[in-house]
Amino acid sequence: MAARRPELIAFLILVATSGVSPAVQMRYGTAQQLLIHGYGDDDLAELAELRQALERAVRGHIDRESAQAVVDRYAARPWFPLAYVPRNLRDHPGSWDDMDYDPEPFIARVRCPTLLFYGENDEWTPAQESVDVWRRAAGTSDLTVHELAGCTHAPTLAGGDTPRSISTDYTTTLLAWLKERISP
């Protein structure tokens, strides 16, 4: 909406927003899941091969049988559930239409004041790459990026999922940013 009808949007406040394609984001996120769970370089290399096979199959660059052979090779690995790859590609009906969606052209159309929050240890969004895209492309001169200490993908501490676990840094920064931009 901010890119399609910028005149309707007064400001944006976004948490862990990805500035990269879903494919890139999932490569990052699944690799982080393996690292968090104690897997090493060999496992990460296998994960990369697995995700590449999935992506190549849904892009139509290889047939599903070839990709299924890669899935079959790694399906017994203890980390496989963290890869977010269907076990059986033959029965997996769909495609991944937005896999290569590039958010940069839409970010370039954002004209309103924008506040971006990223957790210092985001395990799903490649924060630095996303921030780089926003800084390079955003169509606003009022762009604020704030890193939340002690947070991961959500603005909560220690992976919490209750209102009490919301970072006070998030709340304080959000309110101060709004106060500067909204007249009483």
MDTraj code that builds the backbone (N, CA, C; nanometers):
import mdtraj as md
import numpy as np

residues = "MET ALA ALA ARG ARG PRO GLU LEU ILE ALA PHE LEU ILE LEU VAL ALA THR SER GLY VAL SER PRO ALA VAL GLN MET ARG TYR GLY THR ALA GLN GLN LEU LEU ILE HIS GLY TYR GLY ASP ASP ASP LEU ALA GLU LEU ALA GLU LEU ARG GLN ALA LEU GLU ARG ALA VAL ARG GLY HIS ILE ASP ARG GLU SER ALA GLN ALA VAL VAL ASP ARG TYR ALA ALA ARG PRO TRP PHE PRO LEU ALA TYR VAL PRO ARG ASN LEU ARG ASP HIS PRO GLY SER TRP ASP ASP MET ASP TYR ASP PRO GLU PRO PHE ILE ALA ARG VAL ARG CYS PRO THR LEU LEU PHE TYR GLY GLU ASN ASP GLU TRP THR PRO ALA GLN GLU SER VAL ASP VAL TRP ARG ARG ALA ALA GLY THR SER ASP LEU THR VAL HIS GLU LEU ALA GLY CYS THR HIS ALA PRO THR LEU ALA GLY GLY ASP THR PRO ARG SER ILE SER THR ASP TYR THR THR THR LEU LEU ALA TRP LEU LYS GLU ARG ILE SER PRO".split()
xyz = np.array([
    [0.0819, -0.1185, 0.0000],
    [0.0000, 0.0000, 0.0000],
    [0.0866, 0.1253, 0.0000],
    [0.1953, 0.1225, 0.0761],
    [0.2824, 0.2399, 0.0831],
    [0.3475, 0.2680, -0.0516],
    [0.3691, 0.1650, -0.1314],
    [0.4305, 0.1840, -0.2622],
    [0.3254, 0.2133, -0.3688],
    [0.2092, 0.1507, -0.3578],
    [0.1050, 0.1676, -0.4595],
    [0.0278, 0.2981, -0.4435],
    [-0.0010, 0.3357, -0.3208],
    [-0.0791, 0.4558, -0.2940],
    [-0.0114, 0.5363, -0.1836],
    [0.1074, 0.5900, -0.2103],
    [0.1836, 0.6568, -0.1049],
    [0.1108, 0.7739, -0.0410],
    [0.0184, 0.8356, -0.1120],
    [-0.0533, 0.9493, -0.0548],
    [-0.1457, 0.9086, 0.0605],
    [-0.1733, 0.7794, 0.0731],
    [-0.2620, 0.7318, 0.1798],
    [-0.1870, 0.6928, 0.3076],
    [-0.0564, 0.6920, 0.3026],
    [0.0233, 0.6430, 0.4147],
    [0.0997, 0.7590, 0.4781],
    [0.0822, 0.7785, 0.6074],
    [0.1511, 0.8862, 0.6784],
    [0.2906, 0.8437, 0.7217],
    [0.3066, 0.7189, 0.7605],
    [0.4367, 0.6680, 0.8033],
    [0.4323, 0.5161, 0.8041],
    [0.5485, 0.4547, 0.8090],
    [0.5616, 0.3097, 0.8208],
    [0.6468, 0.2763, 0.9423],
    [0.6049, 0.1746, 1.0149],
    [0.6858, 0.1172, 1.1215],
    [0.6888, -0.0320, 1.0934],
    [0.8064, -0.0836, 1.0635],
    [0.8208, -0.2223, 1.0205],
    [0.9180, -0.2966, 1.1107],
    [0.8846, -0.4199, 1.1410],
    [0.9686, -0.5043, 1.2248],
    [1.0196, -0.6206, 1.1407],
    [1.1527, -0.6325, 1.1325],
    [1.2186, -0.7446, 1.0653],
    [1.1755, -0.7588, 0.9201],
    [1.1517, -0.6474, 0.8545],
    [1.1069, -0.6535, 0.7158],
    [1.2233, -0.6925, 0.6252],
    [1.1961, -0.7814, 0.5331],
    [1.3019, -0.8301, 0.4452],
    [1.3194, -0.7376, 0.3258],
    [1.4422, -0.7060, 0.2961],
    [1.4741, -0.6266, 0.1784],
    [1.5260, -0.7139, 0.0654],
    [1.5202, -0.8444, 0.0828],
    [1.5696, -0.9402, -0.0158],
    [1.4557, -1.0309, -0.0590],
    [1.4778, -1.1085, -0.1618],
    [1.3749, -1.1985, -0.2127],
    [1.3419, -1.3075, -0.1115],
    [1.2229, -1.3669, -0.1221],
    [1.1902, -1.4787, -0.0343],
    [1.2895, -1.5946, -0.0441],
    [1.3429, -1.6201, -0.1623],
    [1.4413, -1.7279, -0.1761],
    [1.5667, -1.6979, -0.0946],
    [1.6165, -1.5763, -0.1057],
    [1.7356, -1.5368, -0.0300],
    [1.7051, -1.5405, 0.1196],
    [1.5891, -1.4901, 0.1569],
    [1.5501, -1.4888, 0.2983],
    [1.5423, -1.6306, 0.3536],
    [1.4856, -1.7242, 0.2776],
    [1.4742, -1.8620, 0.3265],
    [1.6102, -1.9317, 0.3308],
    [1.6978, -1.9000, 0.2383],
    [1.8339, -1.9567, 0.2466],
    [1.9002, -1.9111, 0.3761],
    [1.8870, -1.7830, 0.4050],
    [1.9443, -1.7282, 0.5279],
    [1.8772, -1.7895, 0.6509],
    [1.7444, -1.7864, 0.6541],
    [1.6704, -1.8322, 0.7711],
    [1.6924, -1.9787, 0.8034],
    [1.6925, -2.0629, 0.7020],
    [1.7128, -2.2049, 0.7292],
    [1.8565, -2.2322, 0.7718],
    [1.9520, -2.1615, 0.7147],
    [2.0916, -2.1763, 0.7586],
    [2.1055, -2.1341, 0.9047],
    [2.0388, -2.0254, 0.9415],
    [2.0435, -1.9808, 1.0806],
    [1.9812, -2.0850, 1.1741],
    [1.8741, -2.1493, 1.1289],
    [1.8118, -2.2522, 1.2115],
    [1.9100, -2.3657, 1.2397],
    [1.9849, -2.4064, 1.1381],
    [2.0839, -2.5116, 1.1591],
    [2.1921, -2.4656, 1.2561],
    [2.2399, -2.3448, 1.2391],
    [2.3440, -2.2936, 1.3287],
    [2.2942, -2.2856, 1.4728],
    [2.1737, -2.2356, 1.4912],
    [2.1155, -2.2243, 1.6252],
    [2.1070, -2.3614, 1.6924],
    [2.0804, -2.4628, 1.6129],
    [2.0650, -2.5981, 1.6669],
    [2.1966, -2.6762, 1.6689],
    [2.3077, -2.6083, 1.6463],
    [2.4382, -2.6703, 1.6653],
    [2.4956, -2.7455, 1.5469],
    [2.4391, -2.7296, 1.4302],
    [2.4933, -2.7977, 1.3122],
    [2.6098, -2.7185, 1.2560],
    [2.6967, -2.7856, 1.1808],
    [2.8197, -2.7244, 1.1335],
    [2.8249, -2.7023, 0.9836],
    [2.9466, -2.6755, 0.9364],
    [2.9694, -2.6390, 0.7965],
    [2.9258, -2.7468, 0.6977],
    [2.9515, -2.8726, 0.7288],
    [2.9111, -2.9804, 0.6374],
    [2.7598, -2.9839, 0.6231],
    [2.6897, -2.9661, 0.7336],
    [2.5436, -2.9639, 0.7305],
    [2.4929, -2.8430, 0.6516],
    [2.5577, -2.7289, 0.6698],
    [2.5178, -2.6085, 0.5949],
    [2.5385, -2.6272, 0.4455],
    [2.6445, -2.6959, 0.4061],
    [2.6690, -2.7224, 0.2639],
    [2.5597, -2.8133, 0.2075],
    [2.5207, -2.9142, 0.2851],
    [2.4134, -3.0027, 0.2397],
    [2.2808, -2.9273, 0.2314],
    [2.2526, -2.8439, 0.3285],
    [2.1317, -2.7622, 0.3253],
    [2.1301, -2.6739, 0.2008],
    [2.2420, -2.6130, 0.1691],
    [2.2494, -2.5257, 0.0509],
    [2.2185, -2.6053, -0.0761],
    [2.2715, -2.7264, -0.0853],
    [2.2433, -2.8107, -0.2019],
    [2.0948, -2.8460, -0.2085],
    [2.0367, -2.8792, -0.0936],
    [1.8950, -2.9136, -0.0862],
    [1.8074, -2.7961, -0.1273],
    [1.8321, -2.6791, -0.0720],
    [1.7505, -2.5620, -0.1058],
    [1.7689, -2.5230, -0.2519],
    [1.8912, -2.5378, -0.3032],
    [1.9145, -2.5079, -0.4446],
    [1.8329, -2.6015, -0.5334],
    [1.8272, -2.7293, -0.4988],
    [1.7480, -2.8242, -0.5774],
    [1.6006, -2.7860, -0.5758],
    [1.5494, -2.7506, -0.4578],
    [1.4102, -2.7076, -0.4484],
    [1.3859, -2.5850, -0.5357],
    [1.4711, -2.4846, -0.5223],
    [1.4534, -2.3616, -0.6004],
    [1.4626, -2.3882, -0.7508],
    [1.5581, -2.4685, -0.7914],
    [1.5730, -2.4980, -0.9342],
    [1.4505, -2.5725, -0.9873],
    [1.3942, -2.6616, -0.9067],
    [1.2757, -2.7353, -0.9503],
    [1.1553, -2.6429, -0.9650],
    [1.1304, -2.5575, -0.8669],
    [1.0119, -2.4718, -0.8759],
    [1.0295, -2.3596, -0.9787],
    [1.1527, -2.3307, -1.0153],
    [1.1758, -2.2348, -1.1243],
    [1.1642, -2.3023, -1.2610],
    [1.1590, -2.4365, -1.2609],
    [1.1514, -2.5101, -1.3868],
    [1.2861, -2.5330, -1.4522],
    [1.3950, -2.5166, -1.3778],
    [1.5297, -2.5352, -1.4333],
    [1.5743, -2.6809, -1.4299],
    [1.5148, -2.7592, -1.3400],
    [1.5373, -2.9037, -1.3376],
    [1.4027, -2.9701, -1.3130],
    [1.3921, -3.0976, -1.3499],
    [1.2659, -3.1678, -1.3272],
    [1.2541, -3.2063, -1.1792],
    [1.1319, -3.2299, -1.1374],
    [1.1072, -3.2616, -0.9962],
    [1.1709, -3.3932, -0.9551],
    [1.1865, -3.4863, -1.0462],
    [1.2508, -3.6138, -1.0118],
    [1.3966, -3.5918, -0.9727],
    [1.4646, -3.5042, -1.0441],
    [1.6042, -3.4739, -1.0093],
    [1.6124, -3.4068, -0.8733],
    [1.5221, -3.3143, -0.8488],
    [1.5200, -3.2470, -0.7191],
    [1.4809, -3.3456, -0.6092],
    [1.3878, -3.4363, -0.6393],
    [1.3459, -3.5351, -0.5401],
    [1.4629, -3.6238, -0.4989],
    [1.5522, -3.6531, -0.5922],
    [1.6700, -3.7346, -0.5585],
    [1.7553, -3.6639, -0.4528],
    [1.7659, -3.5333, -0.4620],
    [1.8419, -3.4568, -0.3625],
    [1.7675, -3.4589, -0.2295],
    [1.6360, -3.4404, -0.2336],
    [1.5561, -3.4461, -0.1113],
    [1.5725, -3.5834, -0.0451],
    [1.5639, -3.6886, -0.1253],
    [1.5779, -3.8249, -0.0712],
    [1.7146, -3.8442, -0.0053],
    [1.8178, -3.7837, -0.0615],
    [1.9538, -3.7957, -0.0075],
    [1.9638, -3.7368, 0.1334],
    [1.8889, -3.6280, 0.1590],
    [1.9039, -3.5562, 0.2857],
    [1.7861, -3.5699, 0.3818],
    [1.6804, -3.6365, 0.3408],
    [1.5591, -3.6427, 0.4230],
    [1.5803, -3.7109, 0.5584],
    [1.6774, -3.7981, 0.5693],
    [1.7015, -3.8665, 0.6969],
    [1.7929, -3.7867, 0.7902],
    [1.8470, -3.6773, 0.7423],
    [1.9328, -3.5960, 0.8281],
    [1.8499, -3.5399, 0.9437],
    [1.9076, -3.5339, 1.0610],
    [1.8293, -3.4818, 1.1748],
    [1.7889, -3.3357, 1.1573],
    [1.8592, -3.2619, 1.0734],
    [1.8266, -3.1211, 1.0522],
    [1.7205, -3.0999, 0.9449],
    [1.6803, -3.2042, 0.8744],
    [1.5888, -3.1884, 0.7607],
    [1.4615, -3.1095, 0.7949],
    [1.3962, -3.1319, 0.9093],
    [1.2755, -3.0517, 0.9388],
    [1.3031, -2.9016, 0.9473],
    [1.4267, -2.8644, 0.9737],
    [1.4624, -2.7227, 0.9815],
    [1.4855, -2.6605, 0.8440],
    [1.4833, -2.7424, 0.7393],
    [1.5106, -2.6946, 0.6031],
    [1.3872, -2.6375, 0.5342],
    [1.2687, -2.6673, 0.5869],
    [1.1430, -2.6211, 0.5280],
    [1.1331, -2.6562, 0.3799],
    [1.1636, -2.7821, 0.3528],
    [1.1522, -2.8379, 0.2182],
    [1.0540, -2.9541, 0.2268],
    [0.9552, -2.9612, 0.1368],
    [0.8608, -3.0731, 0.1409],
    [0.9352, -3.2059, 0.1228],
    [0.8943, -3.3058, 0.1971],
    [0.9587, -3.4373, 0.1875],
    [0.9354, -3.5010, 0.0515],
    [0.8176, -3.4818, -0.0040],
    [0.7857, -3.5447, -0.1316],
    [0.7488, -3.4380, -0.2336],
    [0.8410, -3.4058, -0.3214],
    [0.8155, -3.3032, -0.4231],
    [0.7191, -3.3522, -0.5304],
    [0.7115, -3.4836, -0.5479],
    [0.6201, -3.5387, -0.6496],
    [0.4753, -3.5045, -0.6155],
    [0.4427, -3.5058, -0.4864],
    [0.3054, -3.4779, -0.4434],
    [0.2837, -3.3320, -0.4069],
    [0.3902, -3.2546, -0.4116],
    [0.3799, -3.1126, -0.3770],
    [0.3320, -3.0388, -0.5013],
    [0.2079, -2.9924, -0.5008],
    [0.1462, -2.9444, -0.6233],
    [0.1963, -2.8102, -0.6748],
    [0.2341, -2.7225, -0.5900],
    [0.2473, -2.5843, -0.6322],
    [0.3838, -2.5417, -0.6786],
    [0.3883, -2.4162, -0.7027],
    [0.5132, -2.3497, -0.7353],
    [0.5374, -2.2474, -0.6248],
    [0.6348, -2.1681, -0.6453],
    [0.6678, -2.0639, -0.5480],
    [0.6766, -1.9354, -0.6290],
    [0.5609, -1.8833, -0.6633],
    [0.5511, -1.7742, -0.7593],
    [0.6297, -1.6501, -0.7220],
    [0.6398, -1.6205, -0.5926],
    [0.7080, -1.4986, -0.5523],
    [0.8504, -1.5241, -0.5028],
    [0.9046, -1.6417, -0.5313],
    [1.0368, -1.6802, -0.4810],
    [1.1438, -1.5759, -0.5150],
    [1.1356, -1.5179, -0.6318],
    [1.2368, -1.4225, -0.6754],
    [1.1866, -1.2785, -0.6724],
    [1.0803, -1.2555, -0.5978],
    [1.0265, -1.1207, -0.5831],
    [1.1353, -1.0278, -0.5298],
    [1.1538, -0.9172, -0.5982],
    [1.2540, -0.8189, -0.5569],
    [1.1824, -0.6996, -0.4932],
    [1.1965, -0.6811, -0.3617],
    [1.1261, -0.5709, -0.2969],
    [1.1861, -0.4333, -0.3245],
    [1.3065, -0.4281, -0.3797],
    [1.3741, -0.2988, -0.3956],
    [1.2951, -0.1963, -0.4766],
    [1.2335, -0.2311, -0.5905],
    [1.1562, -0.1291, -0.6628],
    [1.0396, -0.0721, -0.5824],
    [0.9810, -0.1518, -0.4966],
    [0.8713, -0.1029, -0.4138],
    [0.9243, -0.0190, -0.2981],
    [1.0372, -0.0591, -0.2427],
    [1.1003, 0.0210, -0.1377],
    [1.1340, 0.1596, -0.1932],
    [1.1753, 0.1643, -0.3184],
    [1.2099, 0.2924, -0.3819],
    [1.0884, 0.3845, -0.3939],
    [0.9690, 0.3279, -0.3920],
    [0.8476, 0.4079, -0.4049],
    [0.7930, 0.4547, -0.2702],
    [0.8550, 0.4114, -0.1614],
    [0.8108, 0.4545, -0.0286],
    [0.8579, 0.5982, -0.0059],
    [0.7648, 0.6880, 0.0198],
    [0.7953, 0.8301, 0.0359],
    [0.7738, 0.8811, 0.1782],
    [0.7125, 0.8027, 0.2613],
    [0.6758, 0.8495, 0.3946],
    [0.7861, 0.8195, 0.4966],
    [0.7831, 0.8876, 0.6108],
    [0.8777, 0.8549, 0.7178],
    [0.8661, 0.7063, 0.7529],
    [0.9803, 0.6429, 0.7706],
    [0.9827, 0.4977, 0.7931],
    [1.0781, 0.4635, 0.9062],
    [1.0293, 0.3811, 0.9972],
    [1.1084, 0.3298, 1.1075],
    [1.1202, 0.1788, 1.0915],
    [1.2428, 0.1306, 1.0854],
    [1.2695, -0.0125, 1.0717],
    [1.3323, -0.0652, 1.1994],
    [1.2785, -0.1740, 1.2497],
    [1.3361, -0.2425, 1.3646],
    [1.3915, -0.3776, 1.3200],
    [1.5105, -0.4094, 1.3685],
    [1.5700, -0.5420, 1.3467],
    [1.6299, -0.5893, 1.4780],
    [1.6073, -0.7163, 1.5096],
    [1.6714, -0.7748, 1.6261],
    [1.8187, -0.7969, 1.5973],
    [1.9024, -0.7786, 1.6976],
    [2.0464, -0.7944, 1.6763],
    [2.0835, -0.9366, 1.6366],
    [1.9964, -1.0324, 1.6673],
    [2.0226, -1.1728, 1.6343],
    [1.9067, -1.2324, 1.5564],
    [1.8585, -1.1596, 1.4556],
    [1.7441, -1.2086, 1.3781],
    [1.7805, -1.3402, 1.3111],
    [1.7005, -1.4415, 1.3378],
    [1.7285, -1.5736, 1.2855],
    [1.6512, -1.6050, 1.1577],
    [1.5742, -1.5106, 1.1055],
    [1.4981, -1.5343, 0.9829],
    [1.5212, -1.4300, 0.8744],
    [1.5483, -1.3089, 0.9098],
    [1.5671, -1.2025, 0.8103],
    [1.7135, -1.1606, 0.8073],
    [1.7750, -1.1597, 0.6889],
    [1.9123, -1.1091, 0.6816],
    [1.9099, -0.9572, 0.7006],
    [1.9251, -0.9162, 0.8237],
    [1.9039, -0.7763, 0.8604],
    [1.9977, -0.6819, 0.7870],
    [2.1264, -0.7092, 0.7872],
    [2.2195, -0.6139, 0.7255],
    [2.1933, -0.5994, 0.5762],
    [2.1695, -0.7101, 0.5070],
    [2.1370, -0.7012, 0.3639],
    [2.0084, -0.6213, 0.3426],
    [1.9099, -0.6430, 0.4288],
    [1.7831, -0.5714, 0.4161],
    [1.8006, -0.4220, 0.4417],
    [1.8765, -0.3888, 0.5453],
    [1.9037, -0.2478, 0.5754],
    [1.9777, -0.1831, 0.4584],
    [2.0734, -0.2527, 0.4008],
    [2.1476, -0.1988, 0.2860],
    [2.0528, -0.1650, 0.1713],
    [1.9563, -0.2517, 0.1445],
    [1.8590, -0.2253, 0.0376],
    [1.7756, -0.1031, 0.0724],
    [1.7256, -0.0956, 0.1951],
    [1.6454, 0.0198, 0.2353],
    [1.7258, 0.1490, 0.2236],
    [1.8492, 0.1479, 0.2695],
    [1.9300, 0.2711, 0.2640],
    [1.9617, 0.3113, 0.1206],
    [1.9829, 0.2144, 0.0356],
    [2.0141, 0.2428, -0.1043],
    [1.8912, 0.2873, -0.1818],
    [1.7753, 0.2266, -0.1531],
    [1.6608, 0.2428, -0.2421],
    [1.5473, 0.3297, -0.1899],
    [1.5332, 0.3423, -0.0612],
    [1.4138, 0.4097, -0.0074],
    [1.3950, 0.5477, -0.0679],
    [1.2706, 0.5770, -0.1013],
    [1.2370, 0.7057, -0.1595],
    [1.2082, 0.8119, -0.0561],
    [1.2446, 0.7863, 0.0678],
    [1.2230, 0.8843, 0.1736],
    [1.3574, 0.9265, 0.2321],
    [1.3662, 1.0500, 0.2716],
    [1.4862, 1.0966, 0.3409],
    [1.4718, 1.0768, 0.4917],
    [1.3520, 1.0382, 0.5342],
    [1.3252, 1.0155, 0.6768],
    [1.3182, 0.8644, 0.7029],
    [1.4348, 0.8020, 0.7033],
    [1.4474, 0.6583, 0.7270],
    [1.5281, 0.6373, 0.8543],
    [1.4683, 0.5693, 0.9498],
    [1.5352, 0.5385, 1.0763],
    [1.5451, 0.3874, 1.0895],
    [1.6656, 0.3393, 1.1168],
    [1.6883, 0.1968, 1.1389],
    [1.7340, 0.1808, 1.2828],
    [1.6681, 0.0899, 1.3544],
    [1.7022, 0.0695, 1.4947],
    [1.7225, -0.0794, 1.5215],
    [1.8391, -0.1128, 1.5759],
    [1.8686, -0.2507, 1.6139],
    [1.8274, -0.2725, 1.7586],
    [1.7572, -0.3816, 1.7810],
    [1.7073, -0.4133, 1.9147],
    [1.7980, -0.5157, 1.9819],
    [1.8703, -0.4706, 2.0837],
    [1.9589, -0.5594, 2.1588],
    [1.8770, -0.6674, 2.2285],
    [1.9285, -0.7887, 2.2260],
    [1.8630, -0.8990, 2.2955],
    [1.7429, -0.9572, 2.2239],
    [1.7150, -0.9098, 2.1027],
    [1.5983, -0.9585, 2.0280],
    [1.6431, -1.0400, 1.9078],
    [1.5522, -1.1253, 1.8636],
    [1.5762, -1.2020, 1.7414],
    [1.4824, -1.1467, 1.6341],
    [1.3952, -1.2289, 1.5783],
    [1.3076, -1.1850, 1.4693],
    [1.1935, -1.0957, 1.5189],
    [1.1489, -1.1184, 1.6376],
    [1.0415, -1.0379, 1.6966],
    [1.1026, -0.9376, 1.7941],
    [1.0298, -0.8316, 1.8251],
    [1.0833, -0.7319, 1.9190],
    [1.0665, -0.7741, 2.0646],
    [1.0895, -0.9023, 2.0901],
    [1.0748, -0.9553, 2.2249],
    [1.2086, -1.0081, 2.2737],
    [1.2254, -1.0070, 2.4036],
    [1.3492, -1.0541, 2.4649],
    [1.3426, -1.2043, 2.4895],
    [1.4556, -1.2689, 2.4712],
    [1.4701, -1.4127, 2.4984],
    [1.3690, -1.4969, 2.4225],
    [1.3300, -1.4524, 2.3035],
    [1.2366, -1.5297, 2.2229],
    [1.0966, -1.5374, 2.2789],
    [1.0633, -1.4475, 2.3703],
    [0.9320, -1.4485, 2.4335],
    [0.8202, -1.4206, 2.3355],
    [0.6995, -1.4603, 2.3736],
    [0.5840, -1.4354, 2.2871],
    [0.4648, -1.3783, 2.3645],
    [0.4970, -1.3073, 2.4718],
    [0.3920, -1.2417, 2.5495],
    [0.4174, -1.0914, 2.5491],
    [0.3158, -1.0126, 2.5779],
    [0.3370, -0.8678, 2.5845],
    [0.4464, -0.8281, 2.6846],
    [0.4612, -0.9038, 2.7915],
    [0.5647, -0.8726, 2.8906],
    [0.7058, -0.8901, 2.8370],
    [0.7218, -0.9698, 2.7331],
    [0.8556, -0.9937, 2.6796],
    [0.8957, -0.8920, 2.5727],
    [0.8060, -0.7999, 2.5399],
    [0.8393, -0.6971, 2.4407],
    [0.9517, -0.6096, 2.4948],
    [1.0499, -0.5882, 2.4122],
    [1.1665, -0.5084, 2.4500],
    [1.1244, -0.3659, 2.4874],
    [1.1717, -0.3178, 2.6016],
    [1.1435, -0.1791, 2.6390],
    [1.2128, -0.0831, 2.5418],
    [1.3244, -0.1250, 2.4846],
    [1.3921, -0.0441, 2.3828],
    [1.3008, -0.0246, 2.2617],
    [1.2304, -0.1296, 2.2230],
    [1.1351, -0.1204, 2.1118],
    [1.0265, -0.0182, 2.1452],
    [0.9655, -0.0326, 2.2606],
    [0.8561, 0.0559, 2.3000],
    [0.9033, 0.2009, 2.3119],
    [1.0157, 0.2222, 2.3778],
    [1.0686, 0.3572, 2.3977],
    [1.1033, 0.4225, 2.2638],
    [1.1708, 0.3489, 2.1781],
    [1.2099, 0.4026, 2.0471],
    [1.0879, 0.4326, 1.9617],
    [0.9936, 0.3419, 1.9602],
    [0.8710, 0.3594, 1.8826],
    [0.7962, 0.4849, 1.9265],
    [0.7763, 0.4992, 2.0556],
    [0.7017, 0.6148, 2.1060],
    [0.7752, 0.7465, 2.0802],
    [0.9066, 0.7482, 2.0993],
    [0.9844, 0.8702, 2.0740],
    [0.9797, 0.9075, 1.9264],
    [0.9914, 0.8070, 1.8399],
    [0.9879, 0.8323, 1.6942],
    [0.8524, 0.8888, 1.6549],
    [0.7462, 0.8298, 1.7057],
    [0.6120, 0.8797, 1.6744],
    [0.5911, 1.0211, 1.7267],
    [0.6376, 1.0472, 1.8484],
    [0.6199, 1.1787, 1.9088],
    [0.6868, 1.2873, 1.8242],
    [0.8020, 1.2558, 1.7651],
    [0.8714, 1.3526, 1.6795],
    [0.7951, 1.3818, 1.5509],
    [0.7109, 1.2913, 1.5075],
    [0.6470, 1.3041, 1.3767],
    [0.4982, 1.3355, 1.3809],
    [0.4395, 1.3209, 1.4973],
    [0.2952, 1.3473, 1.5083],
    [0.2755, 1.4685, 1.5978],
    [0.2118, 1.5694, 1.5433],
    [0.1887, 1.6893, 1.6243],
    [0.0698, 1.6655, 1.7160],
    [0.0736, 1.7267, 1.8354],
    [-0.0360, 1.7064, 1.9314],
    [-0.1667, 1.7696, 1.8824],
])
top = md.Topology()
chain = top.add_chain()
for i, resn in enumerate(residues, 1):
    res = top.add_residue(resn, chain, resSeq=i)
    for name in ("N", "CA", "C"):
        top.add_atom(name, md.element.get_by_symbol(name[0]), res)
traj = md.Trajectory(xyz[None], top)
